[in-house]
Amino acid sequence: MGGVHHRGFWIKLVLAAALVALADWVFYQGGHSHGWLGLFGAVLALAAGLAMPALRHDRRALAALSLAVMMAGAMAIDATILPFLLFWIALGLAILLPGTARFDDGWRWAQRLFAHGFKALFGPLIDLFKLARVHRRKPAAVQGLRRTLPALILPLVGSAVILMLFASANPVIESFFASLSLTLPADLAFERIAFWGVVSVISWGVLRPRRTMPMFGTFGGSGELRLPGVNPVSVLLSLVLFNLLFAMQNAMDLAWLWGLVPLPQGMTLADYAHRGAYPLVLTALLAGLFVLVTLRPGSQTAASPLVRRLVMLWIGQNVVLVASAMLRLYDYIDAYSLTRLRIAALAWMVLVALGLGIILWRLLKEKSGAWLINANCVAVATLLLGYAFVDTGALAAQWNVRHAREVDDTGAGIDLCYLAELGTSSLLPLIELEGRPLEPVLLARVKTLRQMVQYRQAQLLHEGGWTLLGQRRLTRAQALVGPVRDYPGQRFDCSGVPYQAPPAPAGEPG
């Protein structure tokens, strides 16, 4: 993070200009998007490693940079929001870690990353002011430039005039200058300059990060916490009552979900599942918050053997509660099919259960608040990194196709509009469904929908929206059913049902 007089500054300036030129060629002129963002991200990460020697000598930063390149690869495979966010987090860690003595905790680093992103918006302006001050301190260089410029005016202007005359007489020179023309309509010129500005700010923020300091400390989580109504007696009584309430809820869940006792009249298992899954997860989160606040390591309540046993029992019951919520959600999926959000909900429930276990371990081992934050950050990061490489849309489409009522007579009815909403993720499952022995009308609708999805994917690739996964899907689809030459969706709705022509007004020929 040296000054503007440093040789590294000018190397970063050249790299930033190269990144702007590359972005202009790929995105603005080429019209590419989607997976190309991942390829550009990989180049950006490698440029950061090239421009910052301190990054290359810091094993922590190199690990974060490798993670950023991996997330750039995930974007190239399938350009979704999750790998995009993880890429920027990993890249931010990589460029900021060399300036820190150690990794303290996730909360402080969240502040550093936010502050860095904010400061990066003004980074080019800050360095422009620094450059101006440097030149004011070096009048000799400025004077030398003033002496040089007049000497260049005559040869440059004279050469320009001669070339203009030659161009009017020589078609080869005229065509050469025409190929170099950068004239653009006014609106496009403004858009292009704005695009350059955005890429410049992003590139400069990565190549020349700003020092940031966290504003807020980490919750220590040790010793007594003075809160009204919170004392050993109230905590003990709370834990007794909470355990009794959780035992009642878990007993009813186990009895109903496992079919030991019939549900209340008029309520189906799907209704019961939908009603309780998410509130139960919220209850588990509140339980974790209660343990964090009232049973801090080193406090009187945490030192009580009875309290510790009750906490262990309660957290165990919370894990059972989360498991019941997952079972409820599975029953709901079985009744109403699988969606991306329901997959995310299952992953979230697993994370909540893991977080409860981490809280319990922290209490038993008297770990610090920083340890708790970092342990949960590791758990979240591990889950999200795996999640970034899972095509949840294809997973949902595959499940819904194979468990559809029309296929196995047991599941939910096939929702073709949701398959259309999933886009290219549903292409191969639709081809699989098209090969099943379906009723003729439904088969025609499935075929129409498959053709719509396949055509859209082919158009997306043609228009620059390339991803590795999208390309592989289309190649596989064309190998199985051949290409789609025209778009059939103009005559059909999302489920493949033909649009009905409006009736002709009375008195007019049909």
C-alpha positions in Angstrom: 0.0 0.0 0.0 2.9 2.3 -0.8 2.7 5.8 -2.1 2.1 7.0 -5.6 5.9 7.6 -6.2 6.5 3.8 -5.7 7.3 1.7 -8.8 4.5 -0.7 -7.7 1.9 2.1 -8.1 2.6 2.4 -11.8 2.5 -1.4 -12.2 -0.9 -1.3 -10.6 -1.9 1.5 -12.9 -0.9 -0.5 -16.0 -2.7 -3.6 -14.7 -5.9 -1.5 -14.0 -5.8 -0.1 -17.5 -5.4 -3.6 -18.9 -8.3 -4.9 -16.9 -10.5 -2.0 -18.1 -9.5 -2.9 -21.7 -10.2 -6.6 -21.2 -13.6 -5.8 -19.6 -14.5 -3.5 -22.5 -13.5 -6.2 -25.1 -15.4 -9.0 -23.3 -18.5 -7.3 -21.9 -19.1 -4.1 -23.8 -17.9 -4.9 -27.3 -18.4 -8.7 -27.1 -21.7 -8.5 -25.2 -20.7 -11.5 -23.1 -22.1 -12.2 -19.6 -22.9 -14.9 -17.1 -20.0 -17.4 -17.0 -17.7 -14.8 -18.5 -17.9 -12.9 -15.2 -16.2 -15.9 -13.6 -13.4 -15.8 -16.1 -12.9 -12.1 -15.6 -13.0 -12.6 -11.9 -10.2 -15.2 -12.1 -8.1 -12.7 -14.1 -8.8 -10.0 -11.6 -7.7 -12.3 -8.7 -4.5 -13.2 -10.6 -3.8 -9.5 -11.3 -4.1 -8.8 -7.5 -1.5 -11.6 -6.8 0.8 -10.1 -9.5 0.5 -6.5 -8.2 0.9 -7.2 -4.5 4.2 -9.0 -3.5 3.0 -9.0 0.2 0.0 -11.2 -0.9 2.3 -13.7 -2.5 4.4 -14.1 0.7 1.4 -14.5 3.1 0.1 -18.1 3.3 -3.2 -16.9 4.7 -3.7 -14.4 1.8 -2.7 -17.1 -0.8 -5.2 -19.5 0.6 -7.9 -16.8 0.4 -6.8 -15.9 -3.2 -7.0 -19.6 -4.2 -10.5 -19.7 -2.8 -11.4 -16.6 -4.8 -10.1 -18.3 -8.0 -12.2 -21.4 -7.1 -15.3 -19.3 -6.7 -14.6 -17.6 -10.0 -14.5 -21.1 -11.5 -17.9 -21.7 -9.8 -19.3 -18.6 -11.5 -18.0 -19.8 -14.9 -19.7 -23.2 -14.3 -23.1 -21.6 -13.3 -23.3 -17.8 -12.8 -25.5 -17.5 -9.6 -25.4 -15.0 -6.9 -23.9 -17.2 -4.2 -20.5 -17.9 -5.9 -20.4 -14.2 -6.9 -20.7 -13.1 -3.2 -18.2 -15.7 -2.0 -15.8 -14.6 -4.7 -15.7 -11.0 -3.4 -15.5 -12.0 0.2 -12.5 -14.3 -0.5 -10.8 -11.7 -2.7 -11.4 -9.0 0.0 -9.7 -11.3 2.6 -6.8 -12.0 0.2 -5.9 -8.3 -0.4 -6.5 -7.2 3.2 -4.8 -10.1 5.1 -1.2 -9.0 4.4 -1.9 -5.8 6.3 -3.0 -7.5 9.5 -0.9 -9.3 12.0 -3.4 -12.1 12.7 -7.0 -13.2 12.0 -8.9 -12.0 15.0 -12.6 -12.9 14.4 -15.3 -12.9 11.7 -17.2 -10.0 13.2 -14.2 -7.6 12.9 -13.4 -8.9 9.4 -17.0 -8.3 8.3 -16.4 -4.7 9.3 -13.1 -4.5 7.5 -14.6 -5.9 4.3 -17.5 -3.4 4.5 -15.2 -0.5 5.1 -12.8 -1.5 2.3 -15.7 -1.7 -0.2 -16.8 1.8 0.9 -13.4 3.3 0.7 -12.7 1.7 -2.7 -15.4 3.9 -4.2 -13.2 6.9 -3.5 -9.8 5.3 -4.1 -9.1 6.7 -7.5 -9.9 10.3 -6.4 -7.7 9.9 -3.3 -4.7 8.8 -5.4 -5.3 11.6 -8.0 -5.0 14.1 -5.2 -1.8 12.4 -4.0 -0.4 12.5 -7.5 -1.2 16.3 -7.7 0.7 16.8 -4.4 3.7 14.8 -5.7 3.9 17.0 -8.8 3.7 20.2 -6.8 6.6 19.0 -4.8 8.7 18.4 -8.0 8.6 21.7 -9.9 11.7 20.6 -11.9 9.8 17.8 -13.5 6.9 20.1 -14.3 9.2 22.7 -15.8 10.8 20.0 -17.9 7.4 18.9 -19.2 6.6 22.5 -20.0 9.8 22.8 -22.1 9.2 19.5 -23.9 5.6 20.0 -24.9 6.1 23.1 -27.2 8.9 21.2 -29.0 6.5 18.4 -29.8 3.7 20.6 -31.2 5.2 21.3 -34.6 6.2 17.7 -35.5 2.9 16.3 -34.3 0.7 18.8 -35.9 2.7 18.7 -39.1 2.6 14.9 -39.3 -1.2 15.0 -38.7 -1.7 17.4 -41.6 0.4 15.3 -43.9 -1.4 12.1 -43.0 -4.7 13.7 -43.6 -3.6 14.7 -47.1 -2.2 11.2 -47.8 -5.4 9.6 -46.6 -7.4 11.7 -49.1 -5.2 10.4 -51.9 -4.4 6.9 -50.7 -7.3 4.4 -50.2 -5.1 2.1 -48.1 -4.3 4.8 -45.6 -7.9 6.0 -45.6 -9.3 2.5 -44.8 -6.6 2.1 -42.0 -7.9 5.3 -40.3 -11.5 4.2 -40.8 -10.7 0.9 -38.9 -9.3 2.9 -36.0 -12.3 5.2 -35.7 -13.6 5.4 -32.2 -16.6 7.6 -33.0 -19.7 6.6 -31.2 -23.2 8.0 -30.8 -23.4 10.4 -27.8 -25.5 8.1 -25.7 -23.3 5.0 -26.3 -20.2 7.1 -25.7 -21.5 8.1 -22.3 -22.5 4.5 -21.4 -19.1 3.3 -22.4 -17.2 5.9 -20.4 -19.5 5.1 -17.4 -18.7 1.4 -17.8 -15.0 2.1 -17.9 -15.4 4.2 -14.7 -17.1 1.3 -12.9 -14.5 -1.2 -13.9 -11.7 1.2 -13.0 -13.1 1.7 -9.5 -13.5 -2.0 -9.0 -10.0 -2.9 -10.4 -8.3 -0.1 -8.5 -10.0 -1.1 -5.2 -8.6 -4.7 -5.6 -5.1 -3.7 -6.8 -4.7 -0.9 -4.2 -6.7 -1.7 -1.1 -7.2 0.8 1.7 -6.3 0.2 5.3 -9.4 -0.3 7.4 -10.0 -0.7 11.1 -13.0 -2.3 12.7 -15.3 0.2 14.6 -17.0 -2.2 16.9 -15.4 -4.8 19.2 -16.5 -8.4 19.6 -18.9 -9.5 22.3 -16.5 -11.0 24.9 -18.9 -13.5 26.3 -17.2 -14.1 29.6 -18.0 -13.2 33.3 -21.3 -11.9 34.7 -23.6 -9.8 32.5 -25.8 -7.4 34.5 -29.3 -7.5 33.0 -32.6 -6.8 34.9 -34.3 -10.0 36.0 -31.3 -12.2 35.0 -29.8 -14.1 38.0 -29.0 -17.7 38.8 -32.5 -18.3 40.2 -34.3 -16.9 37.1 -32.0 -18.8 34.7 -32.5 -22.1 36.6 -36.3 -21.6 36.6 -36.3 -20.7 32.9 -34.4 -23.8 32.0 -36.8 -26.0 33.9 -39.8 -24.5 32.2 -38.2 -24.4 28.8 -37.2 -28.1 29.0 -40.8 -29.0 30.0 -42.3 -27.0 27.1 -39.8 -28.5 24.6 -40.4 -32.0 25.9 -44.2 -31.5 25.3 -43.6 -30.2 21.8 -41.1 -32.9 20.8 -43.4 -35.6 22.2 -46.3 -34.4 20.1 -44.1 -34.1 17.0 -42.7 -37.6 17.4 -46.2 -39.0 17.9 -47.8 -37.2 14.9 -44.9 -37.3 12.4 -44.3 -41.0 13.0 -48.0 -41.9 12.8 -48.3 -43.1 16.4 -51.3 -40.7 17.1 -53.8 -39.4 14.5 -53.6 -35.7 13.7 -56.4 -33.3 14.8 -59.5 -33.6 12.7 -59.4 -31.8 9.4 -55.6 -31.4 9.3 -53.5 -33.3 6.9 -49.8 -34.2 7.4 -48.8 -31.7 4.7 -50.8 -28.9 6.5 -49.1 -29.8 9.8 -45.7 -29.8 8.1 -46.1 -26.5 6.5 -47.5 -24.9 9.6 -44.6 -25.7 11.9 -41.3 -26.0 10.1 -40.0 -22.5 10.1 -41.3 -21.4 13.6 -39.5 -24.3 15.1 -36.2 -23.2 13.6 -36.8 -19.7 14.9 -37.5 -21.2 18.4 -34.1 -23.0 18.2 -32.4 -19.8 17.3 -33.9 -18.0 20.2 -32.8 -20.8 22.5 -29.2 -20.4 21.3 -29.4 -16.6 22.0 -30.7 -17.3 25.5 -27.7 -19.6 26.2 -25.3 -17.0 24.9 -26.6 -14.1 27.0 -27.4 -15.8 30.3 -24.8 -18.6 30.5 -21.5 -16.9 29.6 -18.3 -18.8 30.5 -17.1 -17.7 33.9 -20.5 -16.6 35.2 -22.2 -17.9 38.3 -24.9 -19.6 36.3 -22.5 -21.3 33.9 -20.5 -22.7 36.9 -23.6 -24.4 38.4 -23.6 -28.2 37.6 -27.4 -28.4 37.6 -27.6 -25.5 35.2 -25.1 -27.1 32.9 -27.0 -30.3 32.8 -30.2 -28.5 32.1 -28.5 -26.6 29.3 -27.2 -29.8 27.8 -30.7 -31.3 28.0 -32.3 -28.2 26.5 -29.9 -27.9 23.6 -30.4 -31.6 22.9 -34.1 -31.0 22.8 -33.5 -28.1 20.4 -31.6 -30.5 18.1 -34.6 -32.9 18.2 -36.8 -29.9 17.5 -34.8 -29.0 14.4 -34.9 -32.6 13.3 -38.7 -32.6 13.6 -38.8 -29.4 11.5 -36.7 -31.1 8.8 -39.1 -34.1 8.9 -42.0 -31.7 8.6 -40.4 -30.1 5.6 -39.8 -33.5 4.0 -43.4 -34.4 4.4 -44.4 -31.0 2.8 -42.0 -31.6 -0.1 -43.6 -35.1 -0.6 -47.0 -33.5 -0.8 -46.2 -30.3 -2.8 -42.9 -31.1 -4.6 -39.4 -29.7 -4.1 -38.2 -26.1 -4.8 -35.0 -24.2 -4.5 -36.2 -22.4 -1.4 -37.1 -25.7 0.3 -33.6 -27.0 -0.4 -32.2 -23.9 1.1 -34.5 -24.3 4.1 -33.1 -27.8 4.7 -29.6 -26.6 4.5 -30.4 -23.7 6.9 -31.9 -26.2 9.4 -28.7 -28.3 9.3 -26.7 -25.1 10.0 -28.9 -24.2 13.0 -28.4 -27.6 14.5 -24.7 -27.4 14.0 -24.7 -23.9 15.6 -26.5 -25.2 18.7 -23.8 -27.8 19.0 -21.1 -25.2 18.7 -22.8 -23.1 21.4 -22.9 -26.1 23.7 -19.2 -26.8 23.1 -18.3 -23.2 23.8 -20.1 -23.3 27.1 -18.6 -26.6 28.2 -15.1 -25.7 27.2 -15.4 -22.0 28.2 -14.3 -20.7 24.8 -14.1 -17.0 24.0 -16.6 -15.0 22.0 -14.1 -14.7 19.2 -13.8 -18.5 19.1 -17.6 -18.9 18.9 -17.9 -16.4 16.0 -15.0 -18.0 14.1 -16.4 -21.5 14.6 -19.8 -20.5 13.3 -18.1 -18.6 10.3 -16.2 -21.8 9.4 -19.5 -23.8 9.6 -21.3 -21.3 7.4 -18.4 -21.0 5.0 -18.1 -24.8 4.6 -21.8 -25.1 3.9 -22.0 -22.2 1.4 -18.9 -23.3 -0.4 -20.4 -26.7 -1.0 -23.8 -25.2 -1.8 -22.2 -23.0 -4.5 -21.3 -26.0 -6.6 -24.8 -27.6 -6.3 -27.3 -26.8 -9.0 -30.3 -26.7 -6.7 -32.6 -26.0 -9.6 -31.6 -29.2 -11.4 -31.9 -31.1 -8.1 -35.5 -29.8 -7.6 -36.5 -30.5 -11.2 -35.0 -34.0 -11.1 -36.8 -34.8 -7.8 -40.2 -33.4 -9.1 -40.0 -35.4 -12.3 -39.1 -38.7 -10.7 -41.7 -38.3 -7.9 -44.5 -36.8 -9.9 -48.0 -38.3 -9.5 -48.1 -38.7 -13.2 -45.0 -41.0 -13.1 -45.3 -43.1 -9.9 -48.9 -42.4 -8.8 -47.8 -41.3 -5.3 -46.2 -37.8 -5.3 -47.4 -34.3 -6.1 -48.8 -33.4 -9.5 -46.1 -32.1 -11.9 -45.9 -28.3 -11.9 -44.8 -27.5 -15.4 -44.8 -23.7 -14.7 -42.3 -24.2 -11.9 -40.1 -26.3 -14.3 -40.3 -23.4 -16.8 -39.3 -21.0 -14.0 -36.2 -23.1 -13.3 -35.1 -22.4 -16.8 -32.2 -24.4 -18.2 -31.9 -26.3 -14.9 -35.0 -28.2 -15.9 -33.9 -29.0 -19.5 -32.5 -32.6 -18.9 -35.2 -33.6 -16.4 -37.8 -32.5 -18.9 -36.2 -34.7 -21.6 -36.3 -37.5 -19.1 -40.0 -36.8 -18.4 -40.7 -36.6 -22.1 -39.5 -40.2 -22.4 -41.9 -41.5 -19.8 -45.3 -43.2 -20.8 -47.4 -40.1 -20.2 -51.0 -39.3 -21.2 -50.9 -37.9 -24.8 -52.0 -34.3 -23.9 -49.6 -34.1 -21.0 -46.8 -35.5 -23.2 -47.5 -32.8 -25.8 -47.3 -30.1 -23.1 -44.1 -31.5 -21.7 -42.5 -31.6 -25.2 -43.6 -28.0 -25.9 -42.1 -26.8 -22.6 -38.9 -28.7 -23.3 -38.6 -27.0 -26.7 -39.2 -23.6 -25.1 -36.5 -24.1 -22.5 -34.0 -25.6 -25.0 -34.6 -22.7 -27.5 -34.1 -20.1 -24.8 -30.8 -21.7 -23.7 -29.5 -21.8 -27.2 -30.4 -18.1 -27.7 -28.8 -17.2 -24.4 -25.5 -18.9 -25.4 -25.7 -17.2 -28.8 -26.2 -13.8 -27.2 -23.1 -14.2 -25.0 -24.7 -15.6 -21.8 -22.3 -18.6 -21.7 -21.8 -20.8 -18.7 -20.0 -24.2 -18.7 -23.0 -25.9 -17.2 -25.4 -24.3 -19.7 -23.2 -25.3 -22.6 -23.0 -28.9 -21.4 -26.8 -29.1 -20.9 -27.5 -27.8 -24.3 -25.0 -30.2 -25.9 -26.5 -33.1 -24.1 -30.0 -32.1 -25.0 -29.1 -31.7 -28.7 -27.5 -35.2 -28.6 -30.7 -36.7 -27.1 -33.5 -34.9 -29.0 -31.8 -32.7 -31.6 -31.8 -28.9 -32.0 -34.9 -26.6 -31.8 -35.1 -24.3 -34.8 -37.8 -21.9 -33.8 -39.4 -20.7 -30.6 -42.8 -22.3 -29.9 -43.5 -20.2 -26.8 -45.4 -17.5 -28.6 -48.4 -19.8 -28.9 -48.2 -21.5 -25.4 -48.3 -20.5 -21.8 -45.7 -21.6 -19.2 -47.3 -25.1 -18.8 -47.4 -25.8 -22.6 -51.1 -25.1 -22.9 -52.0 -23.3 -26.1 -53.3 -19.8 -25.9 -57.0 -19.5 -26.9 -57.8 -17.0 -29.6 -60.3 -14.4 -28.4 -63.8 -14.9 -29.8 -64.7 -12.8 -32.8 -67.1 -9.9 -32.1 -70.7 -10.5 -32.9 -71.6 -9.6 -36.5 -68.1 -10.1 -37.8 -66.9 -13.1 -39.8 -64.9 -15.6 -37.8 
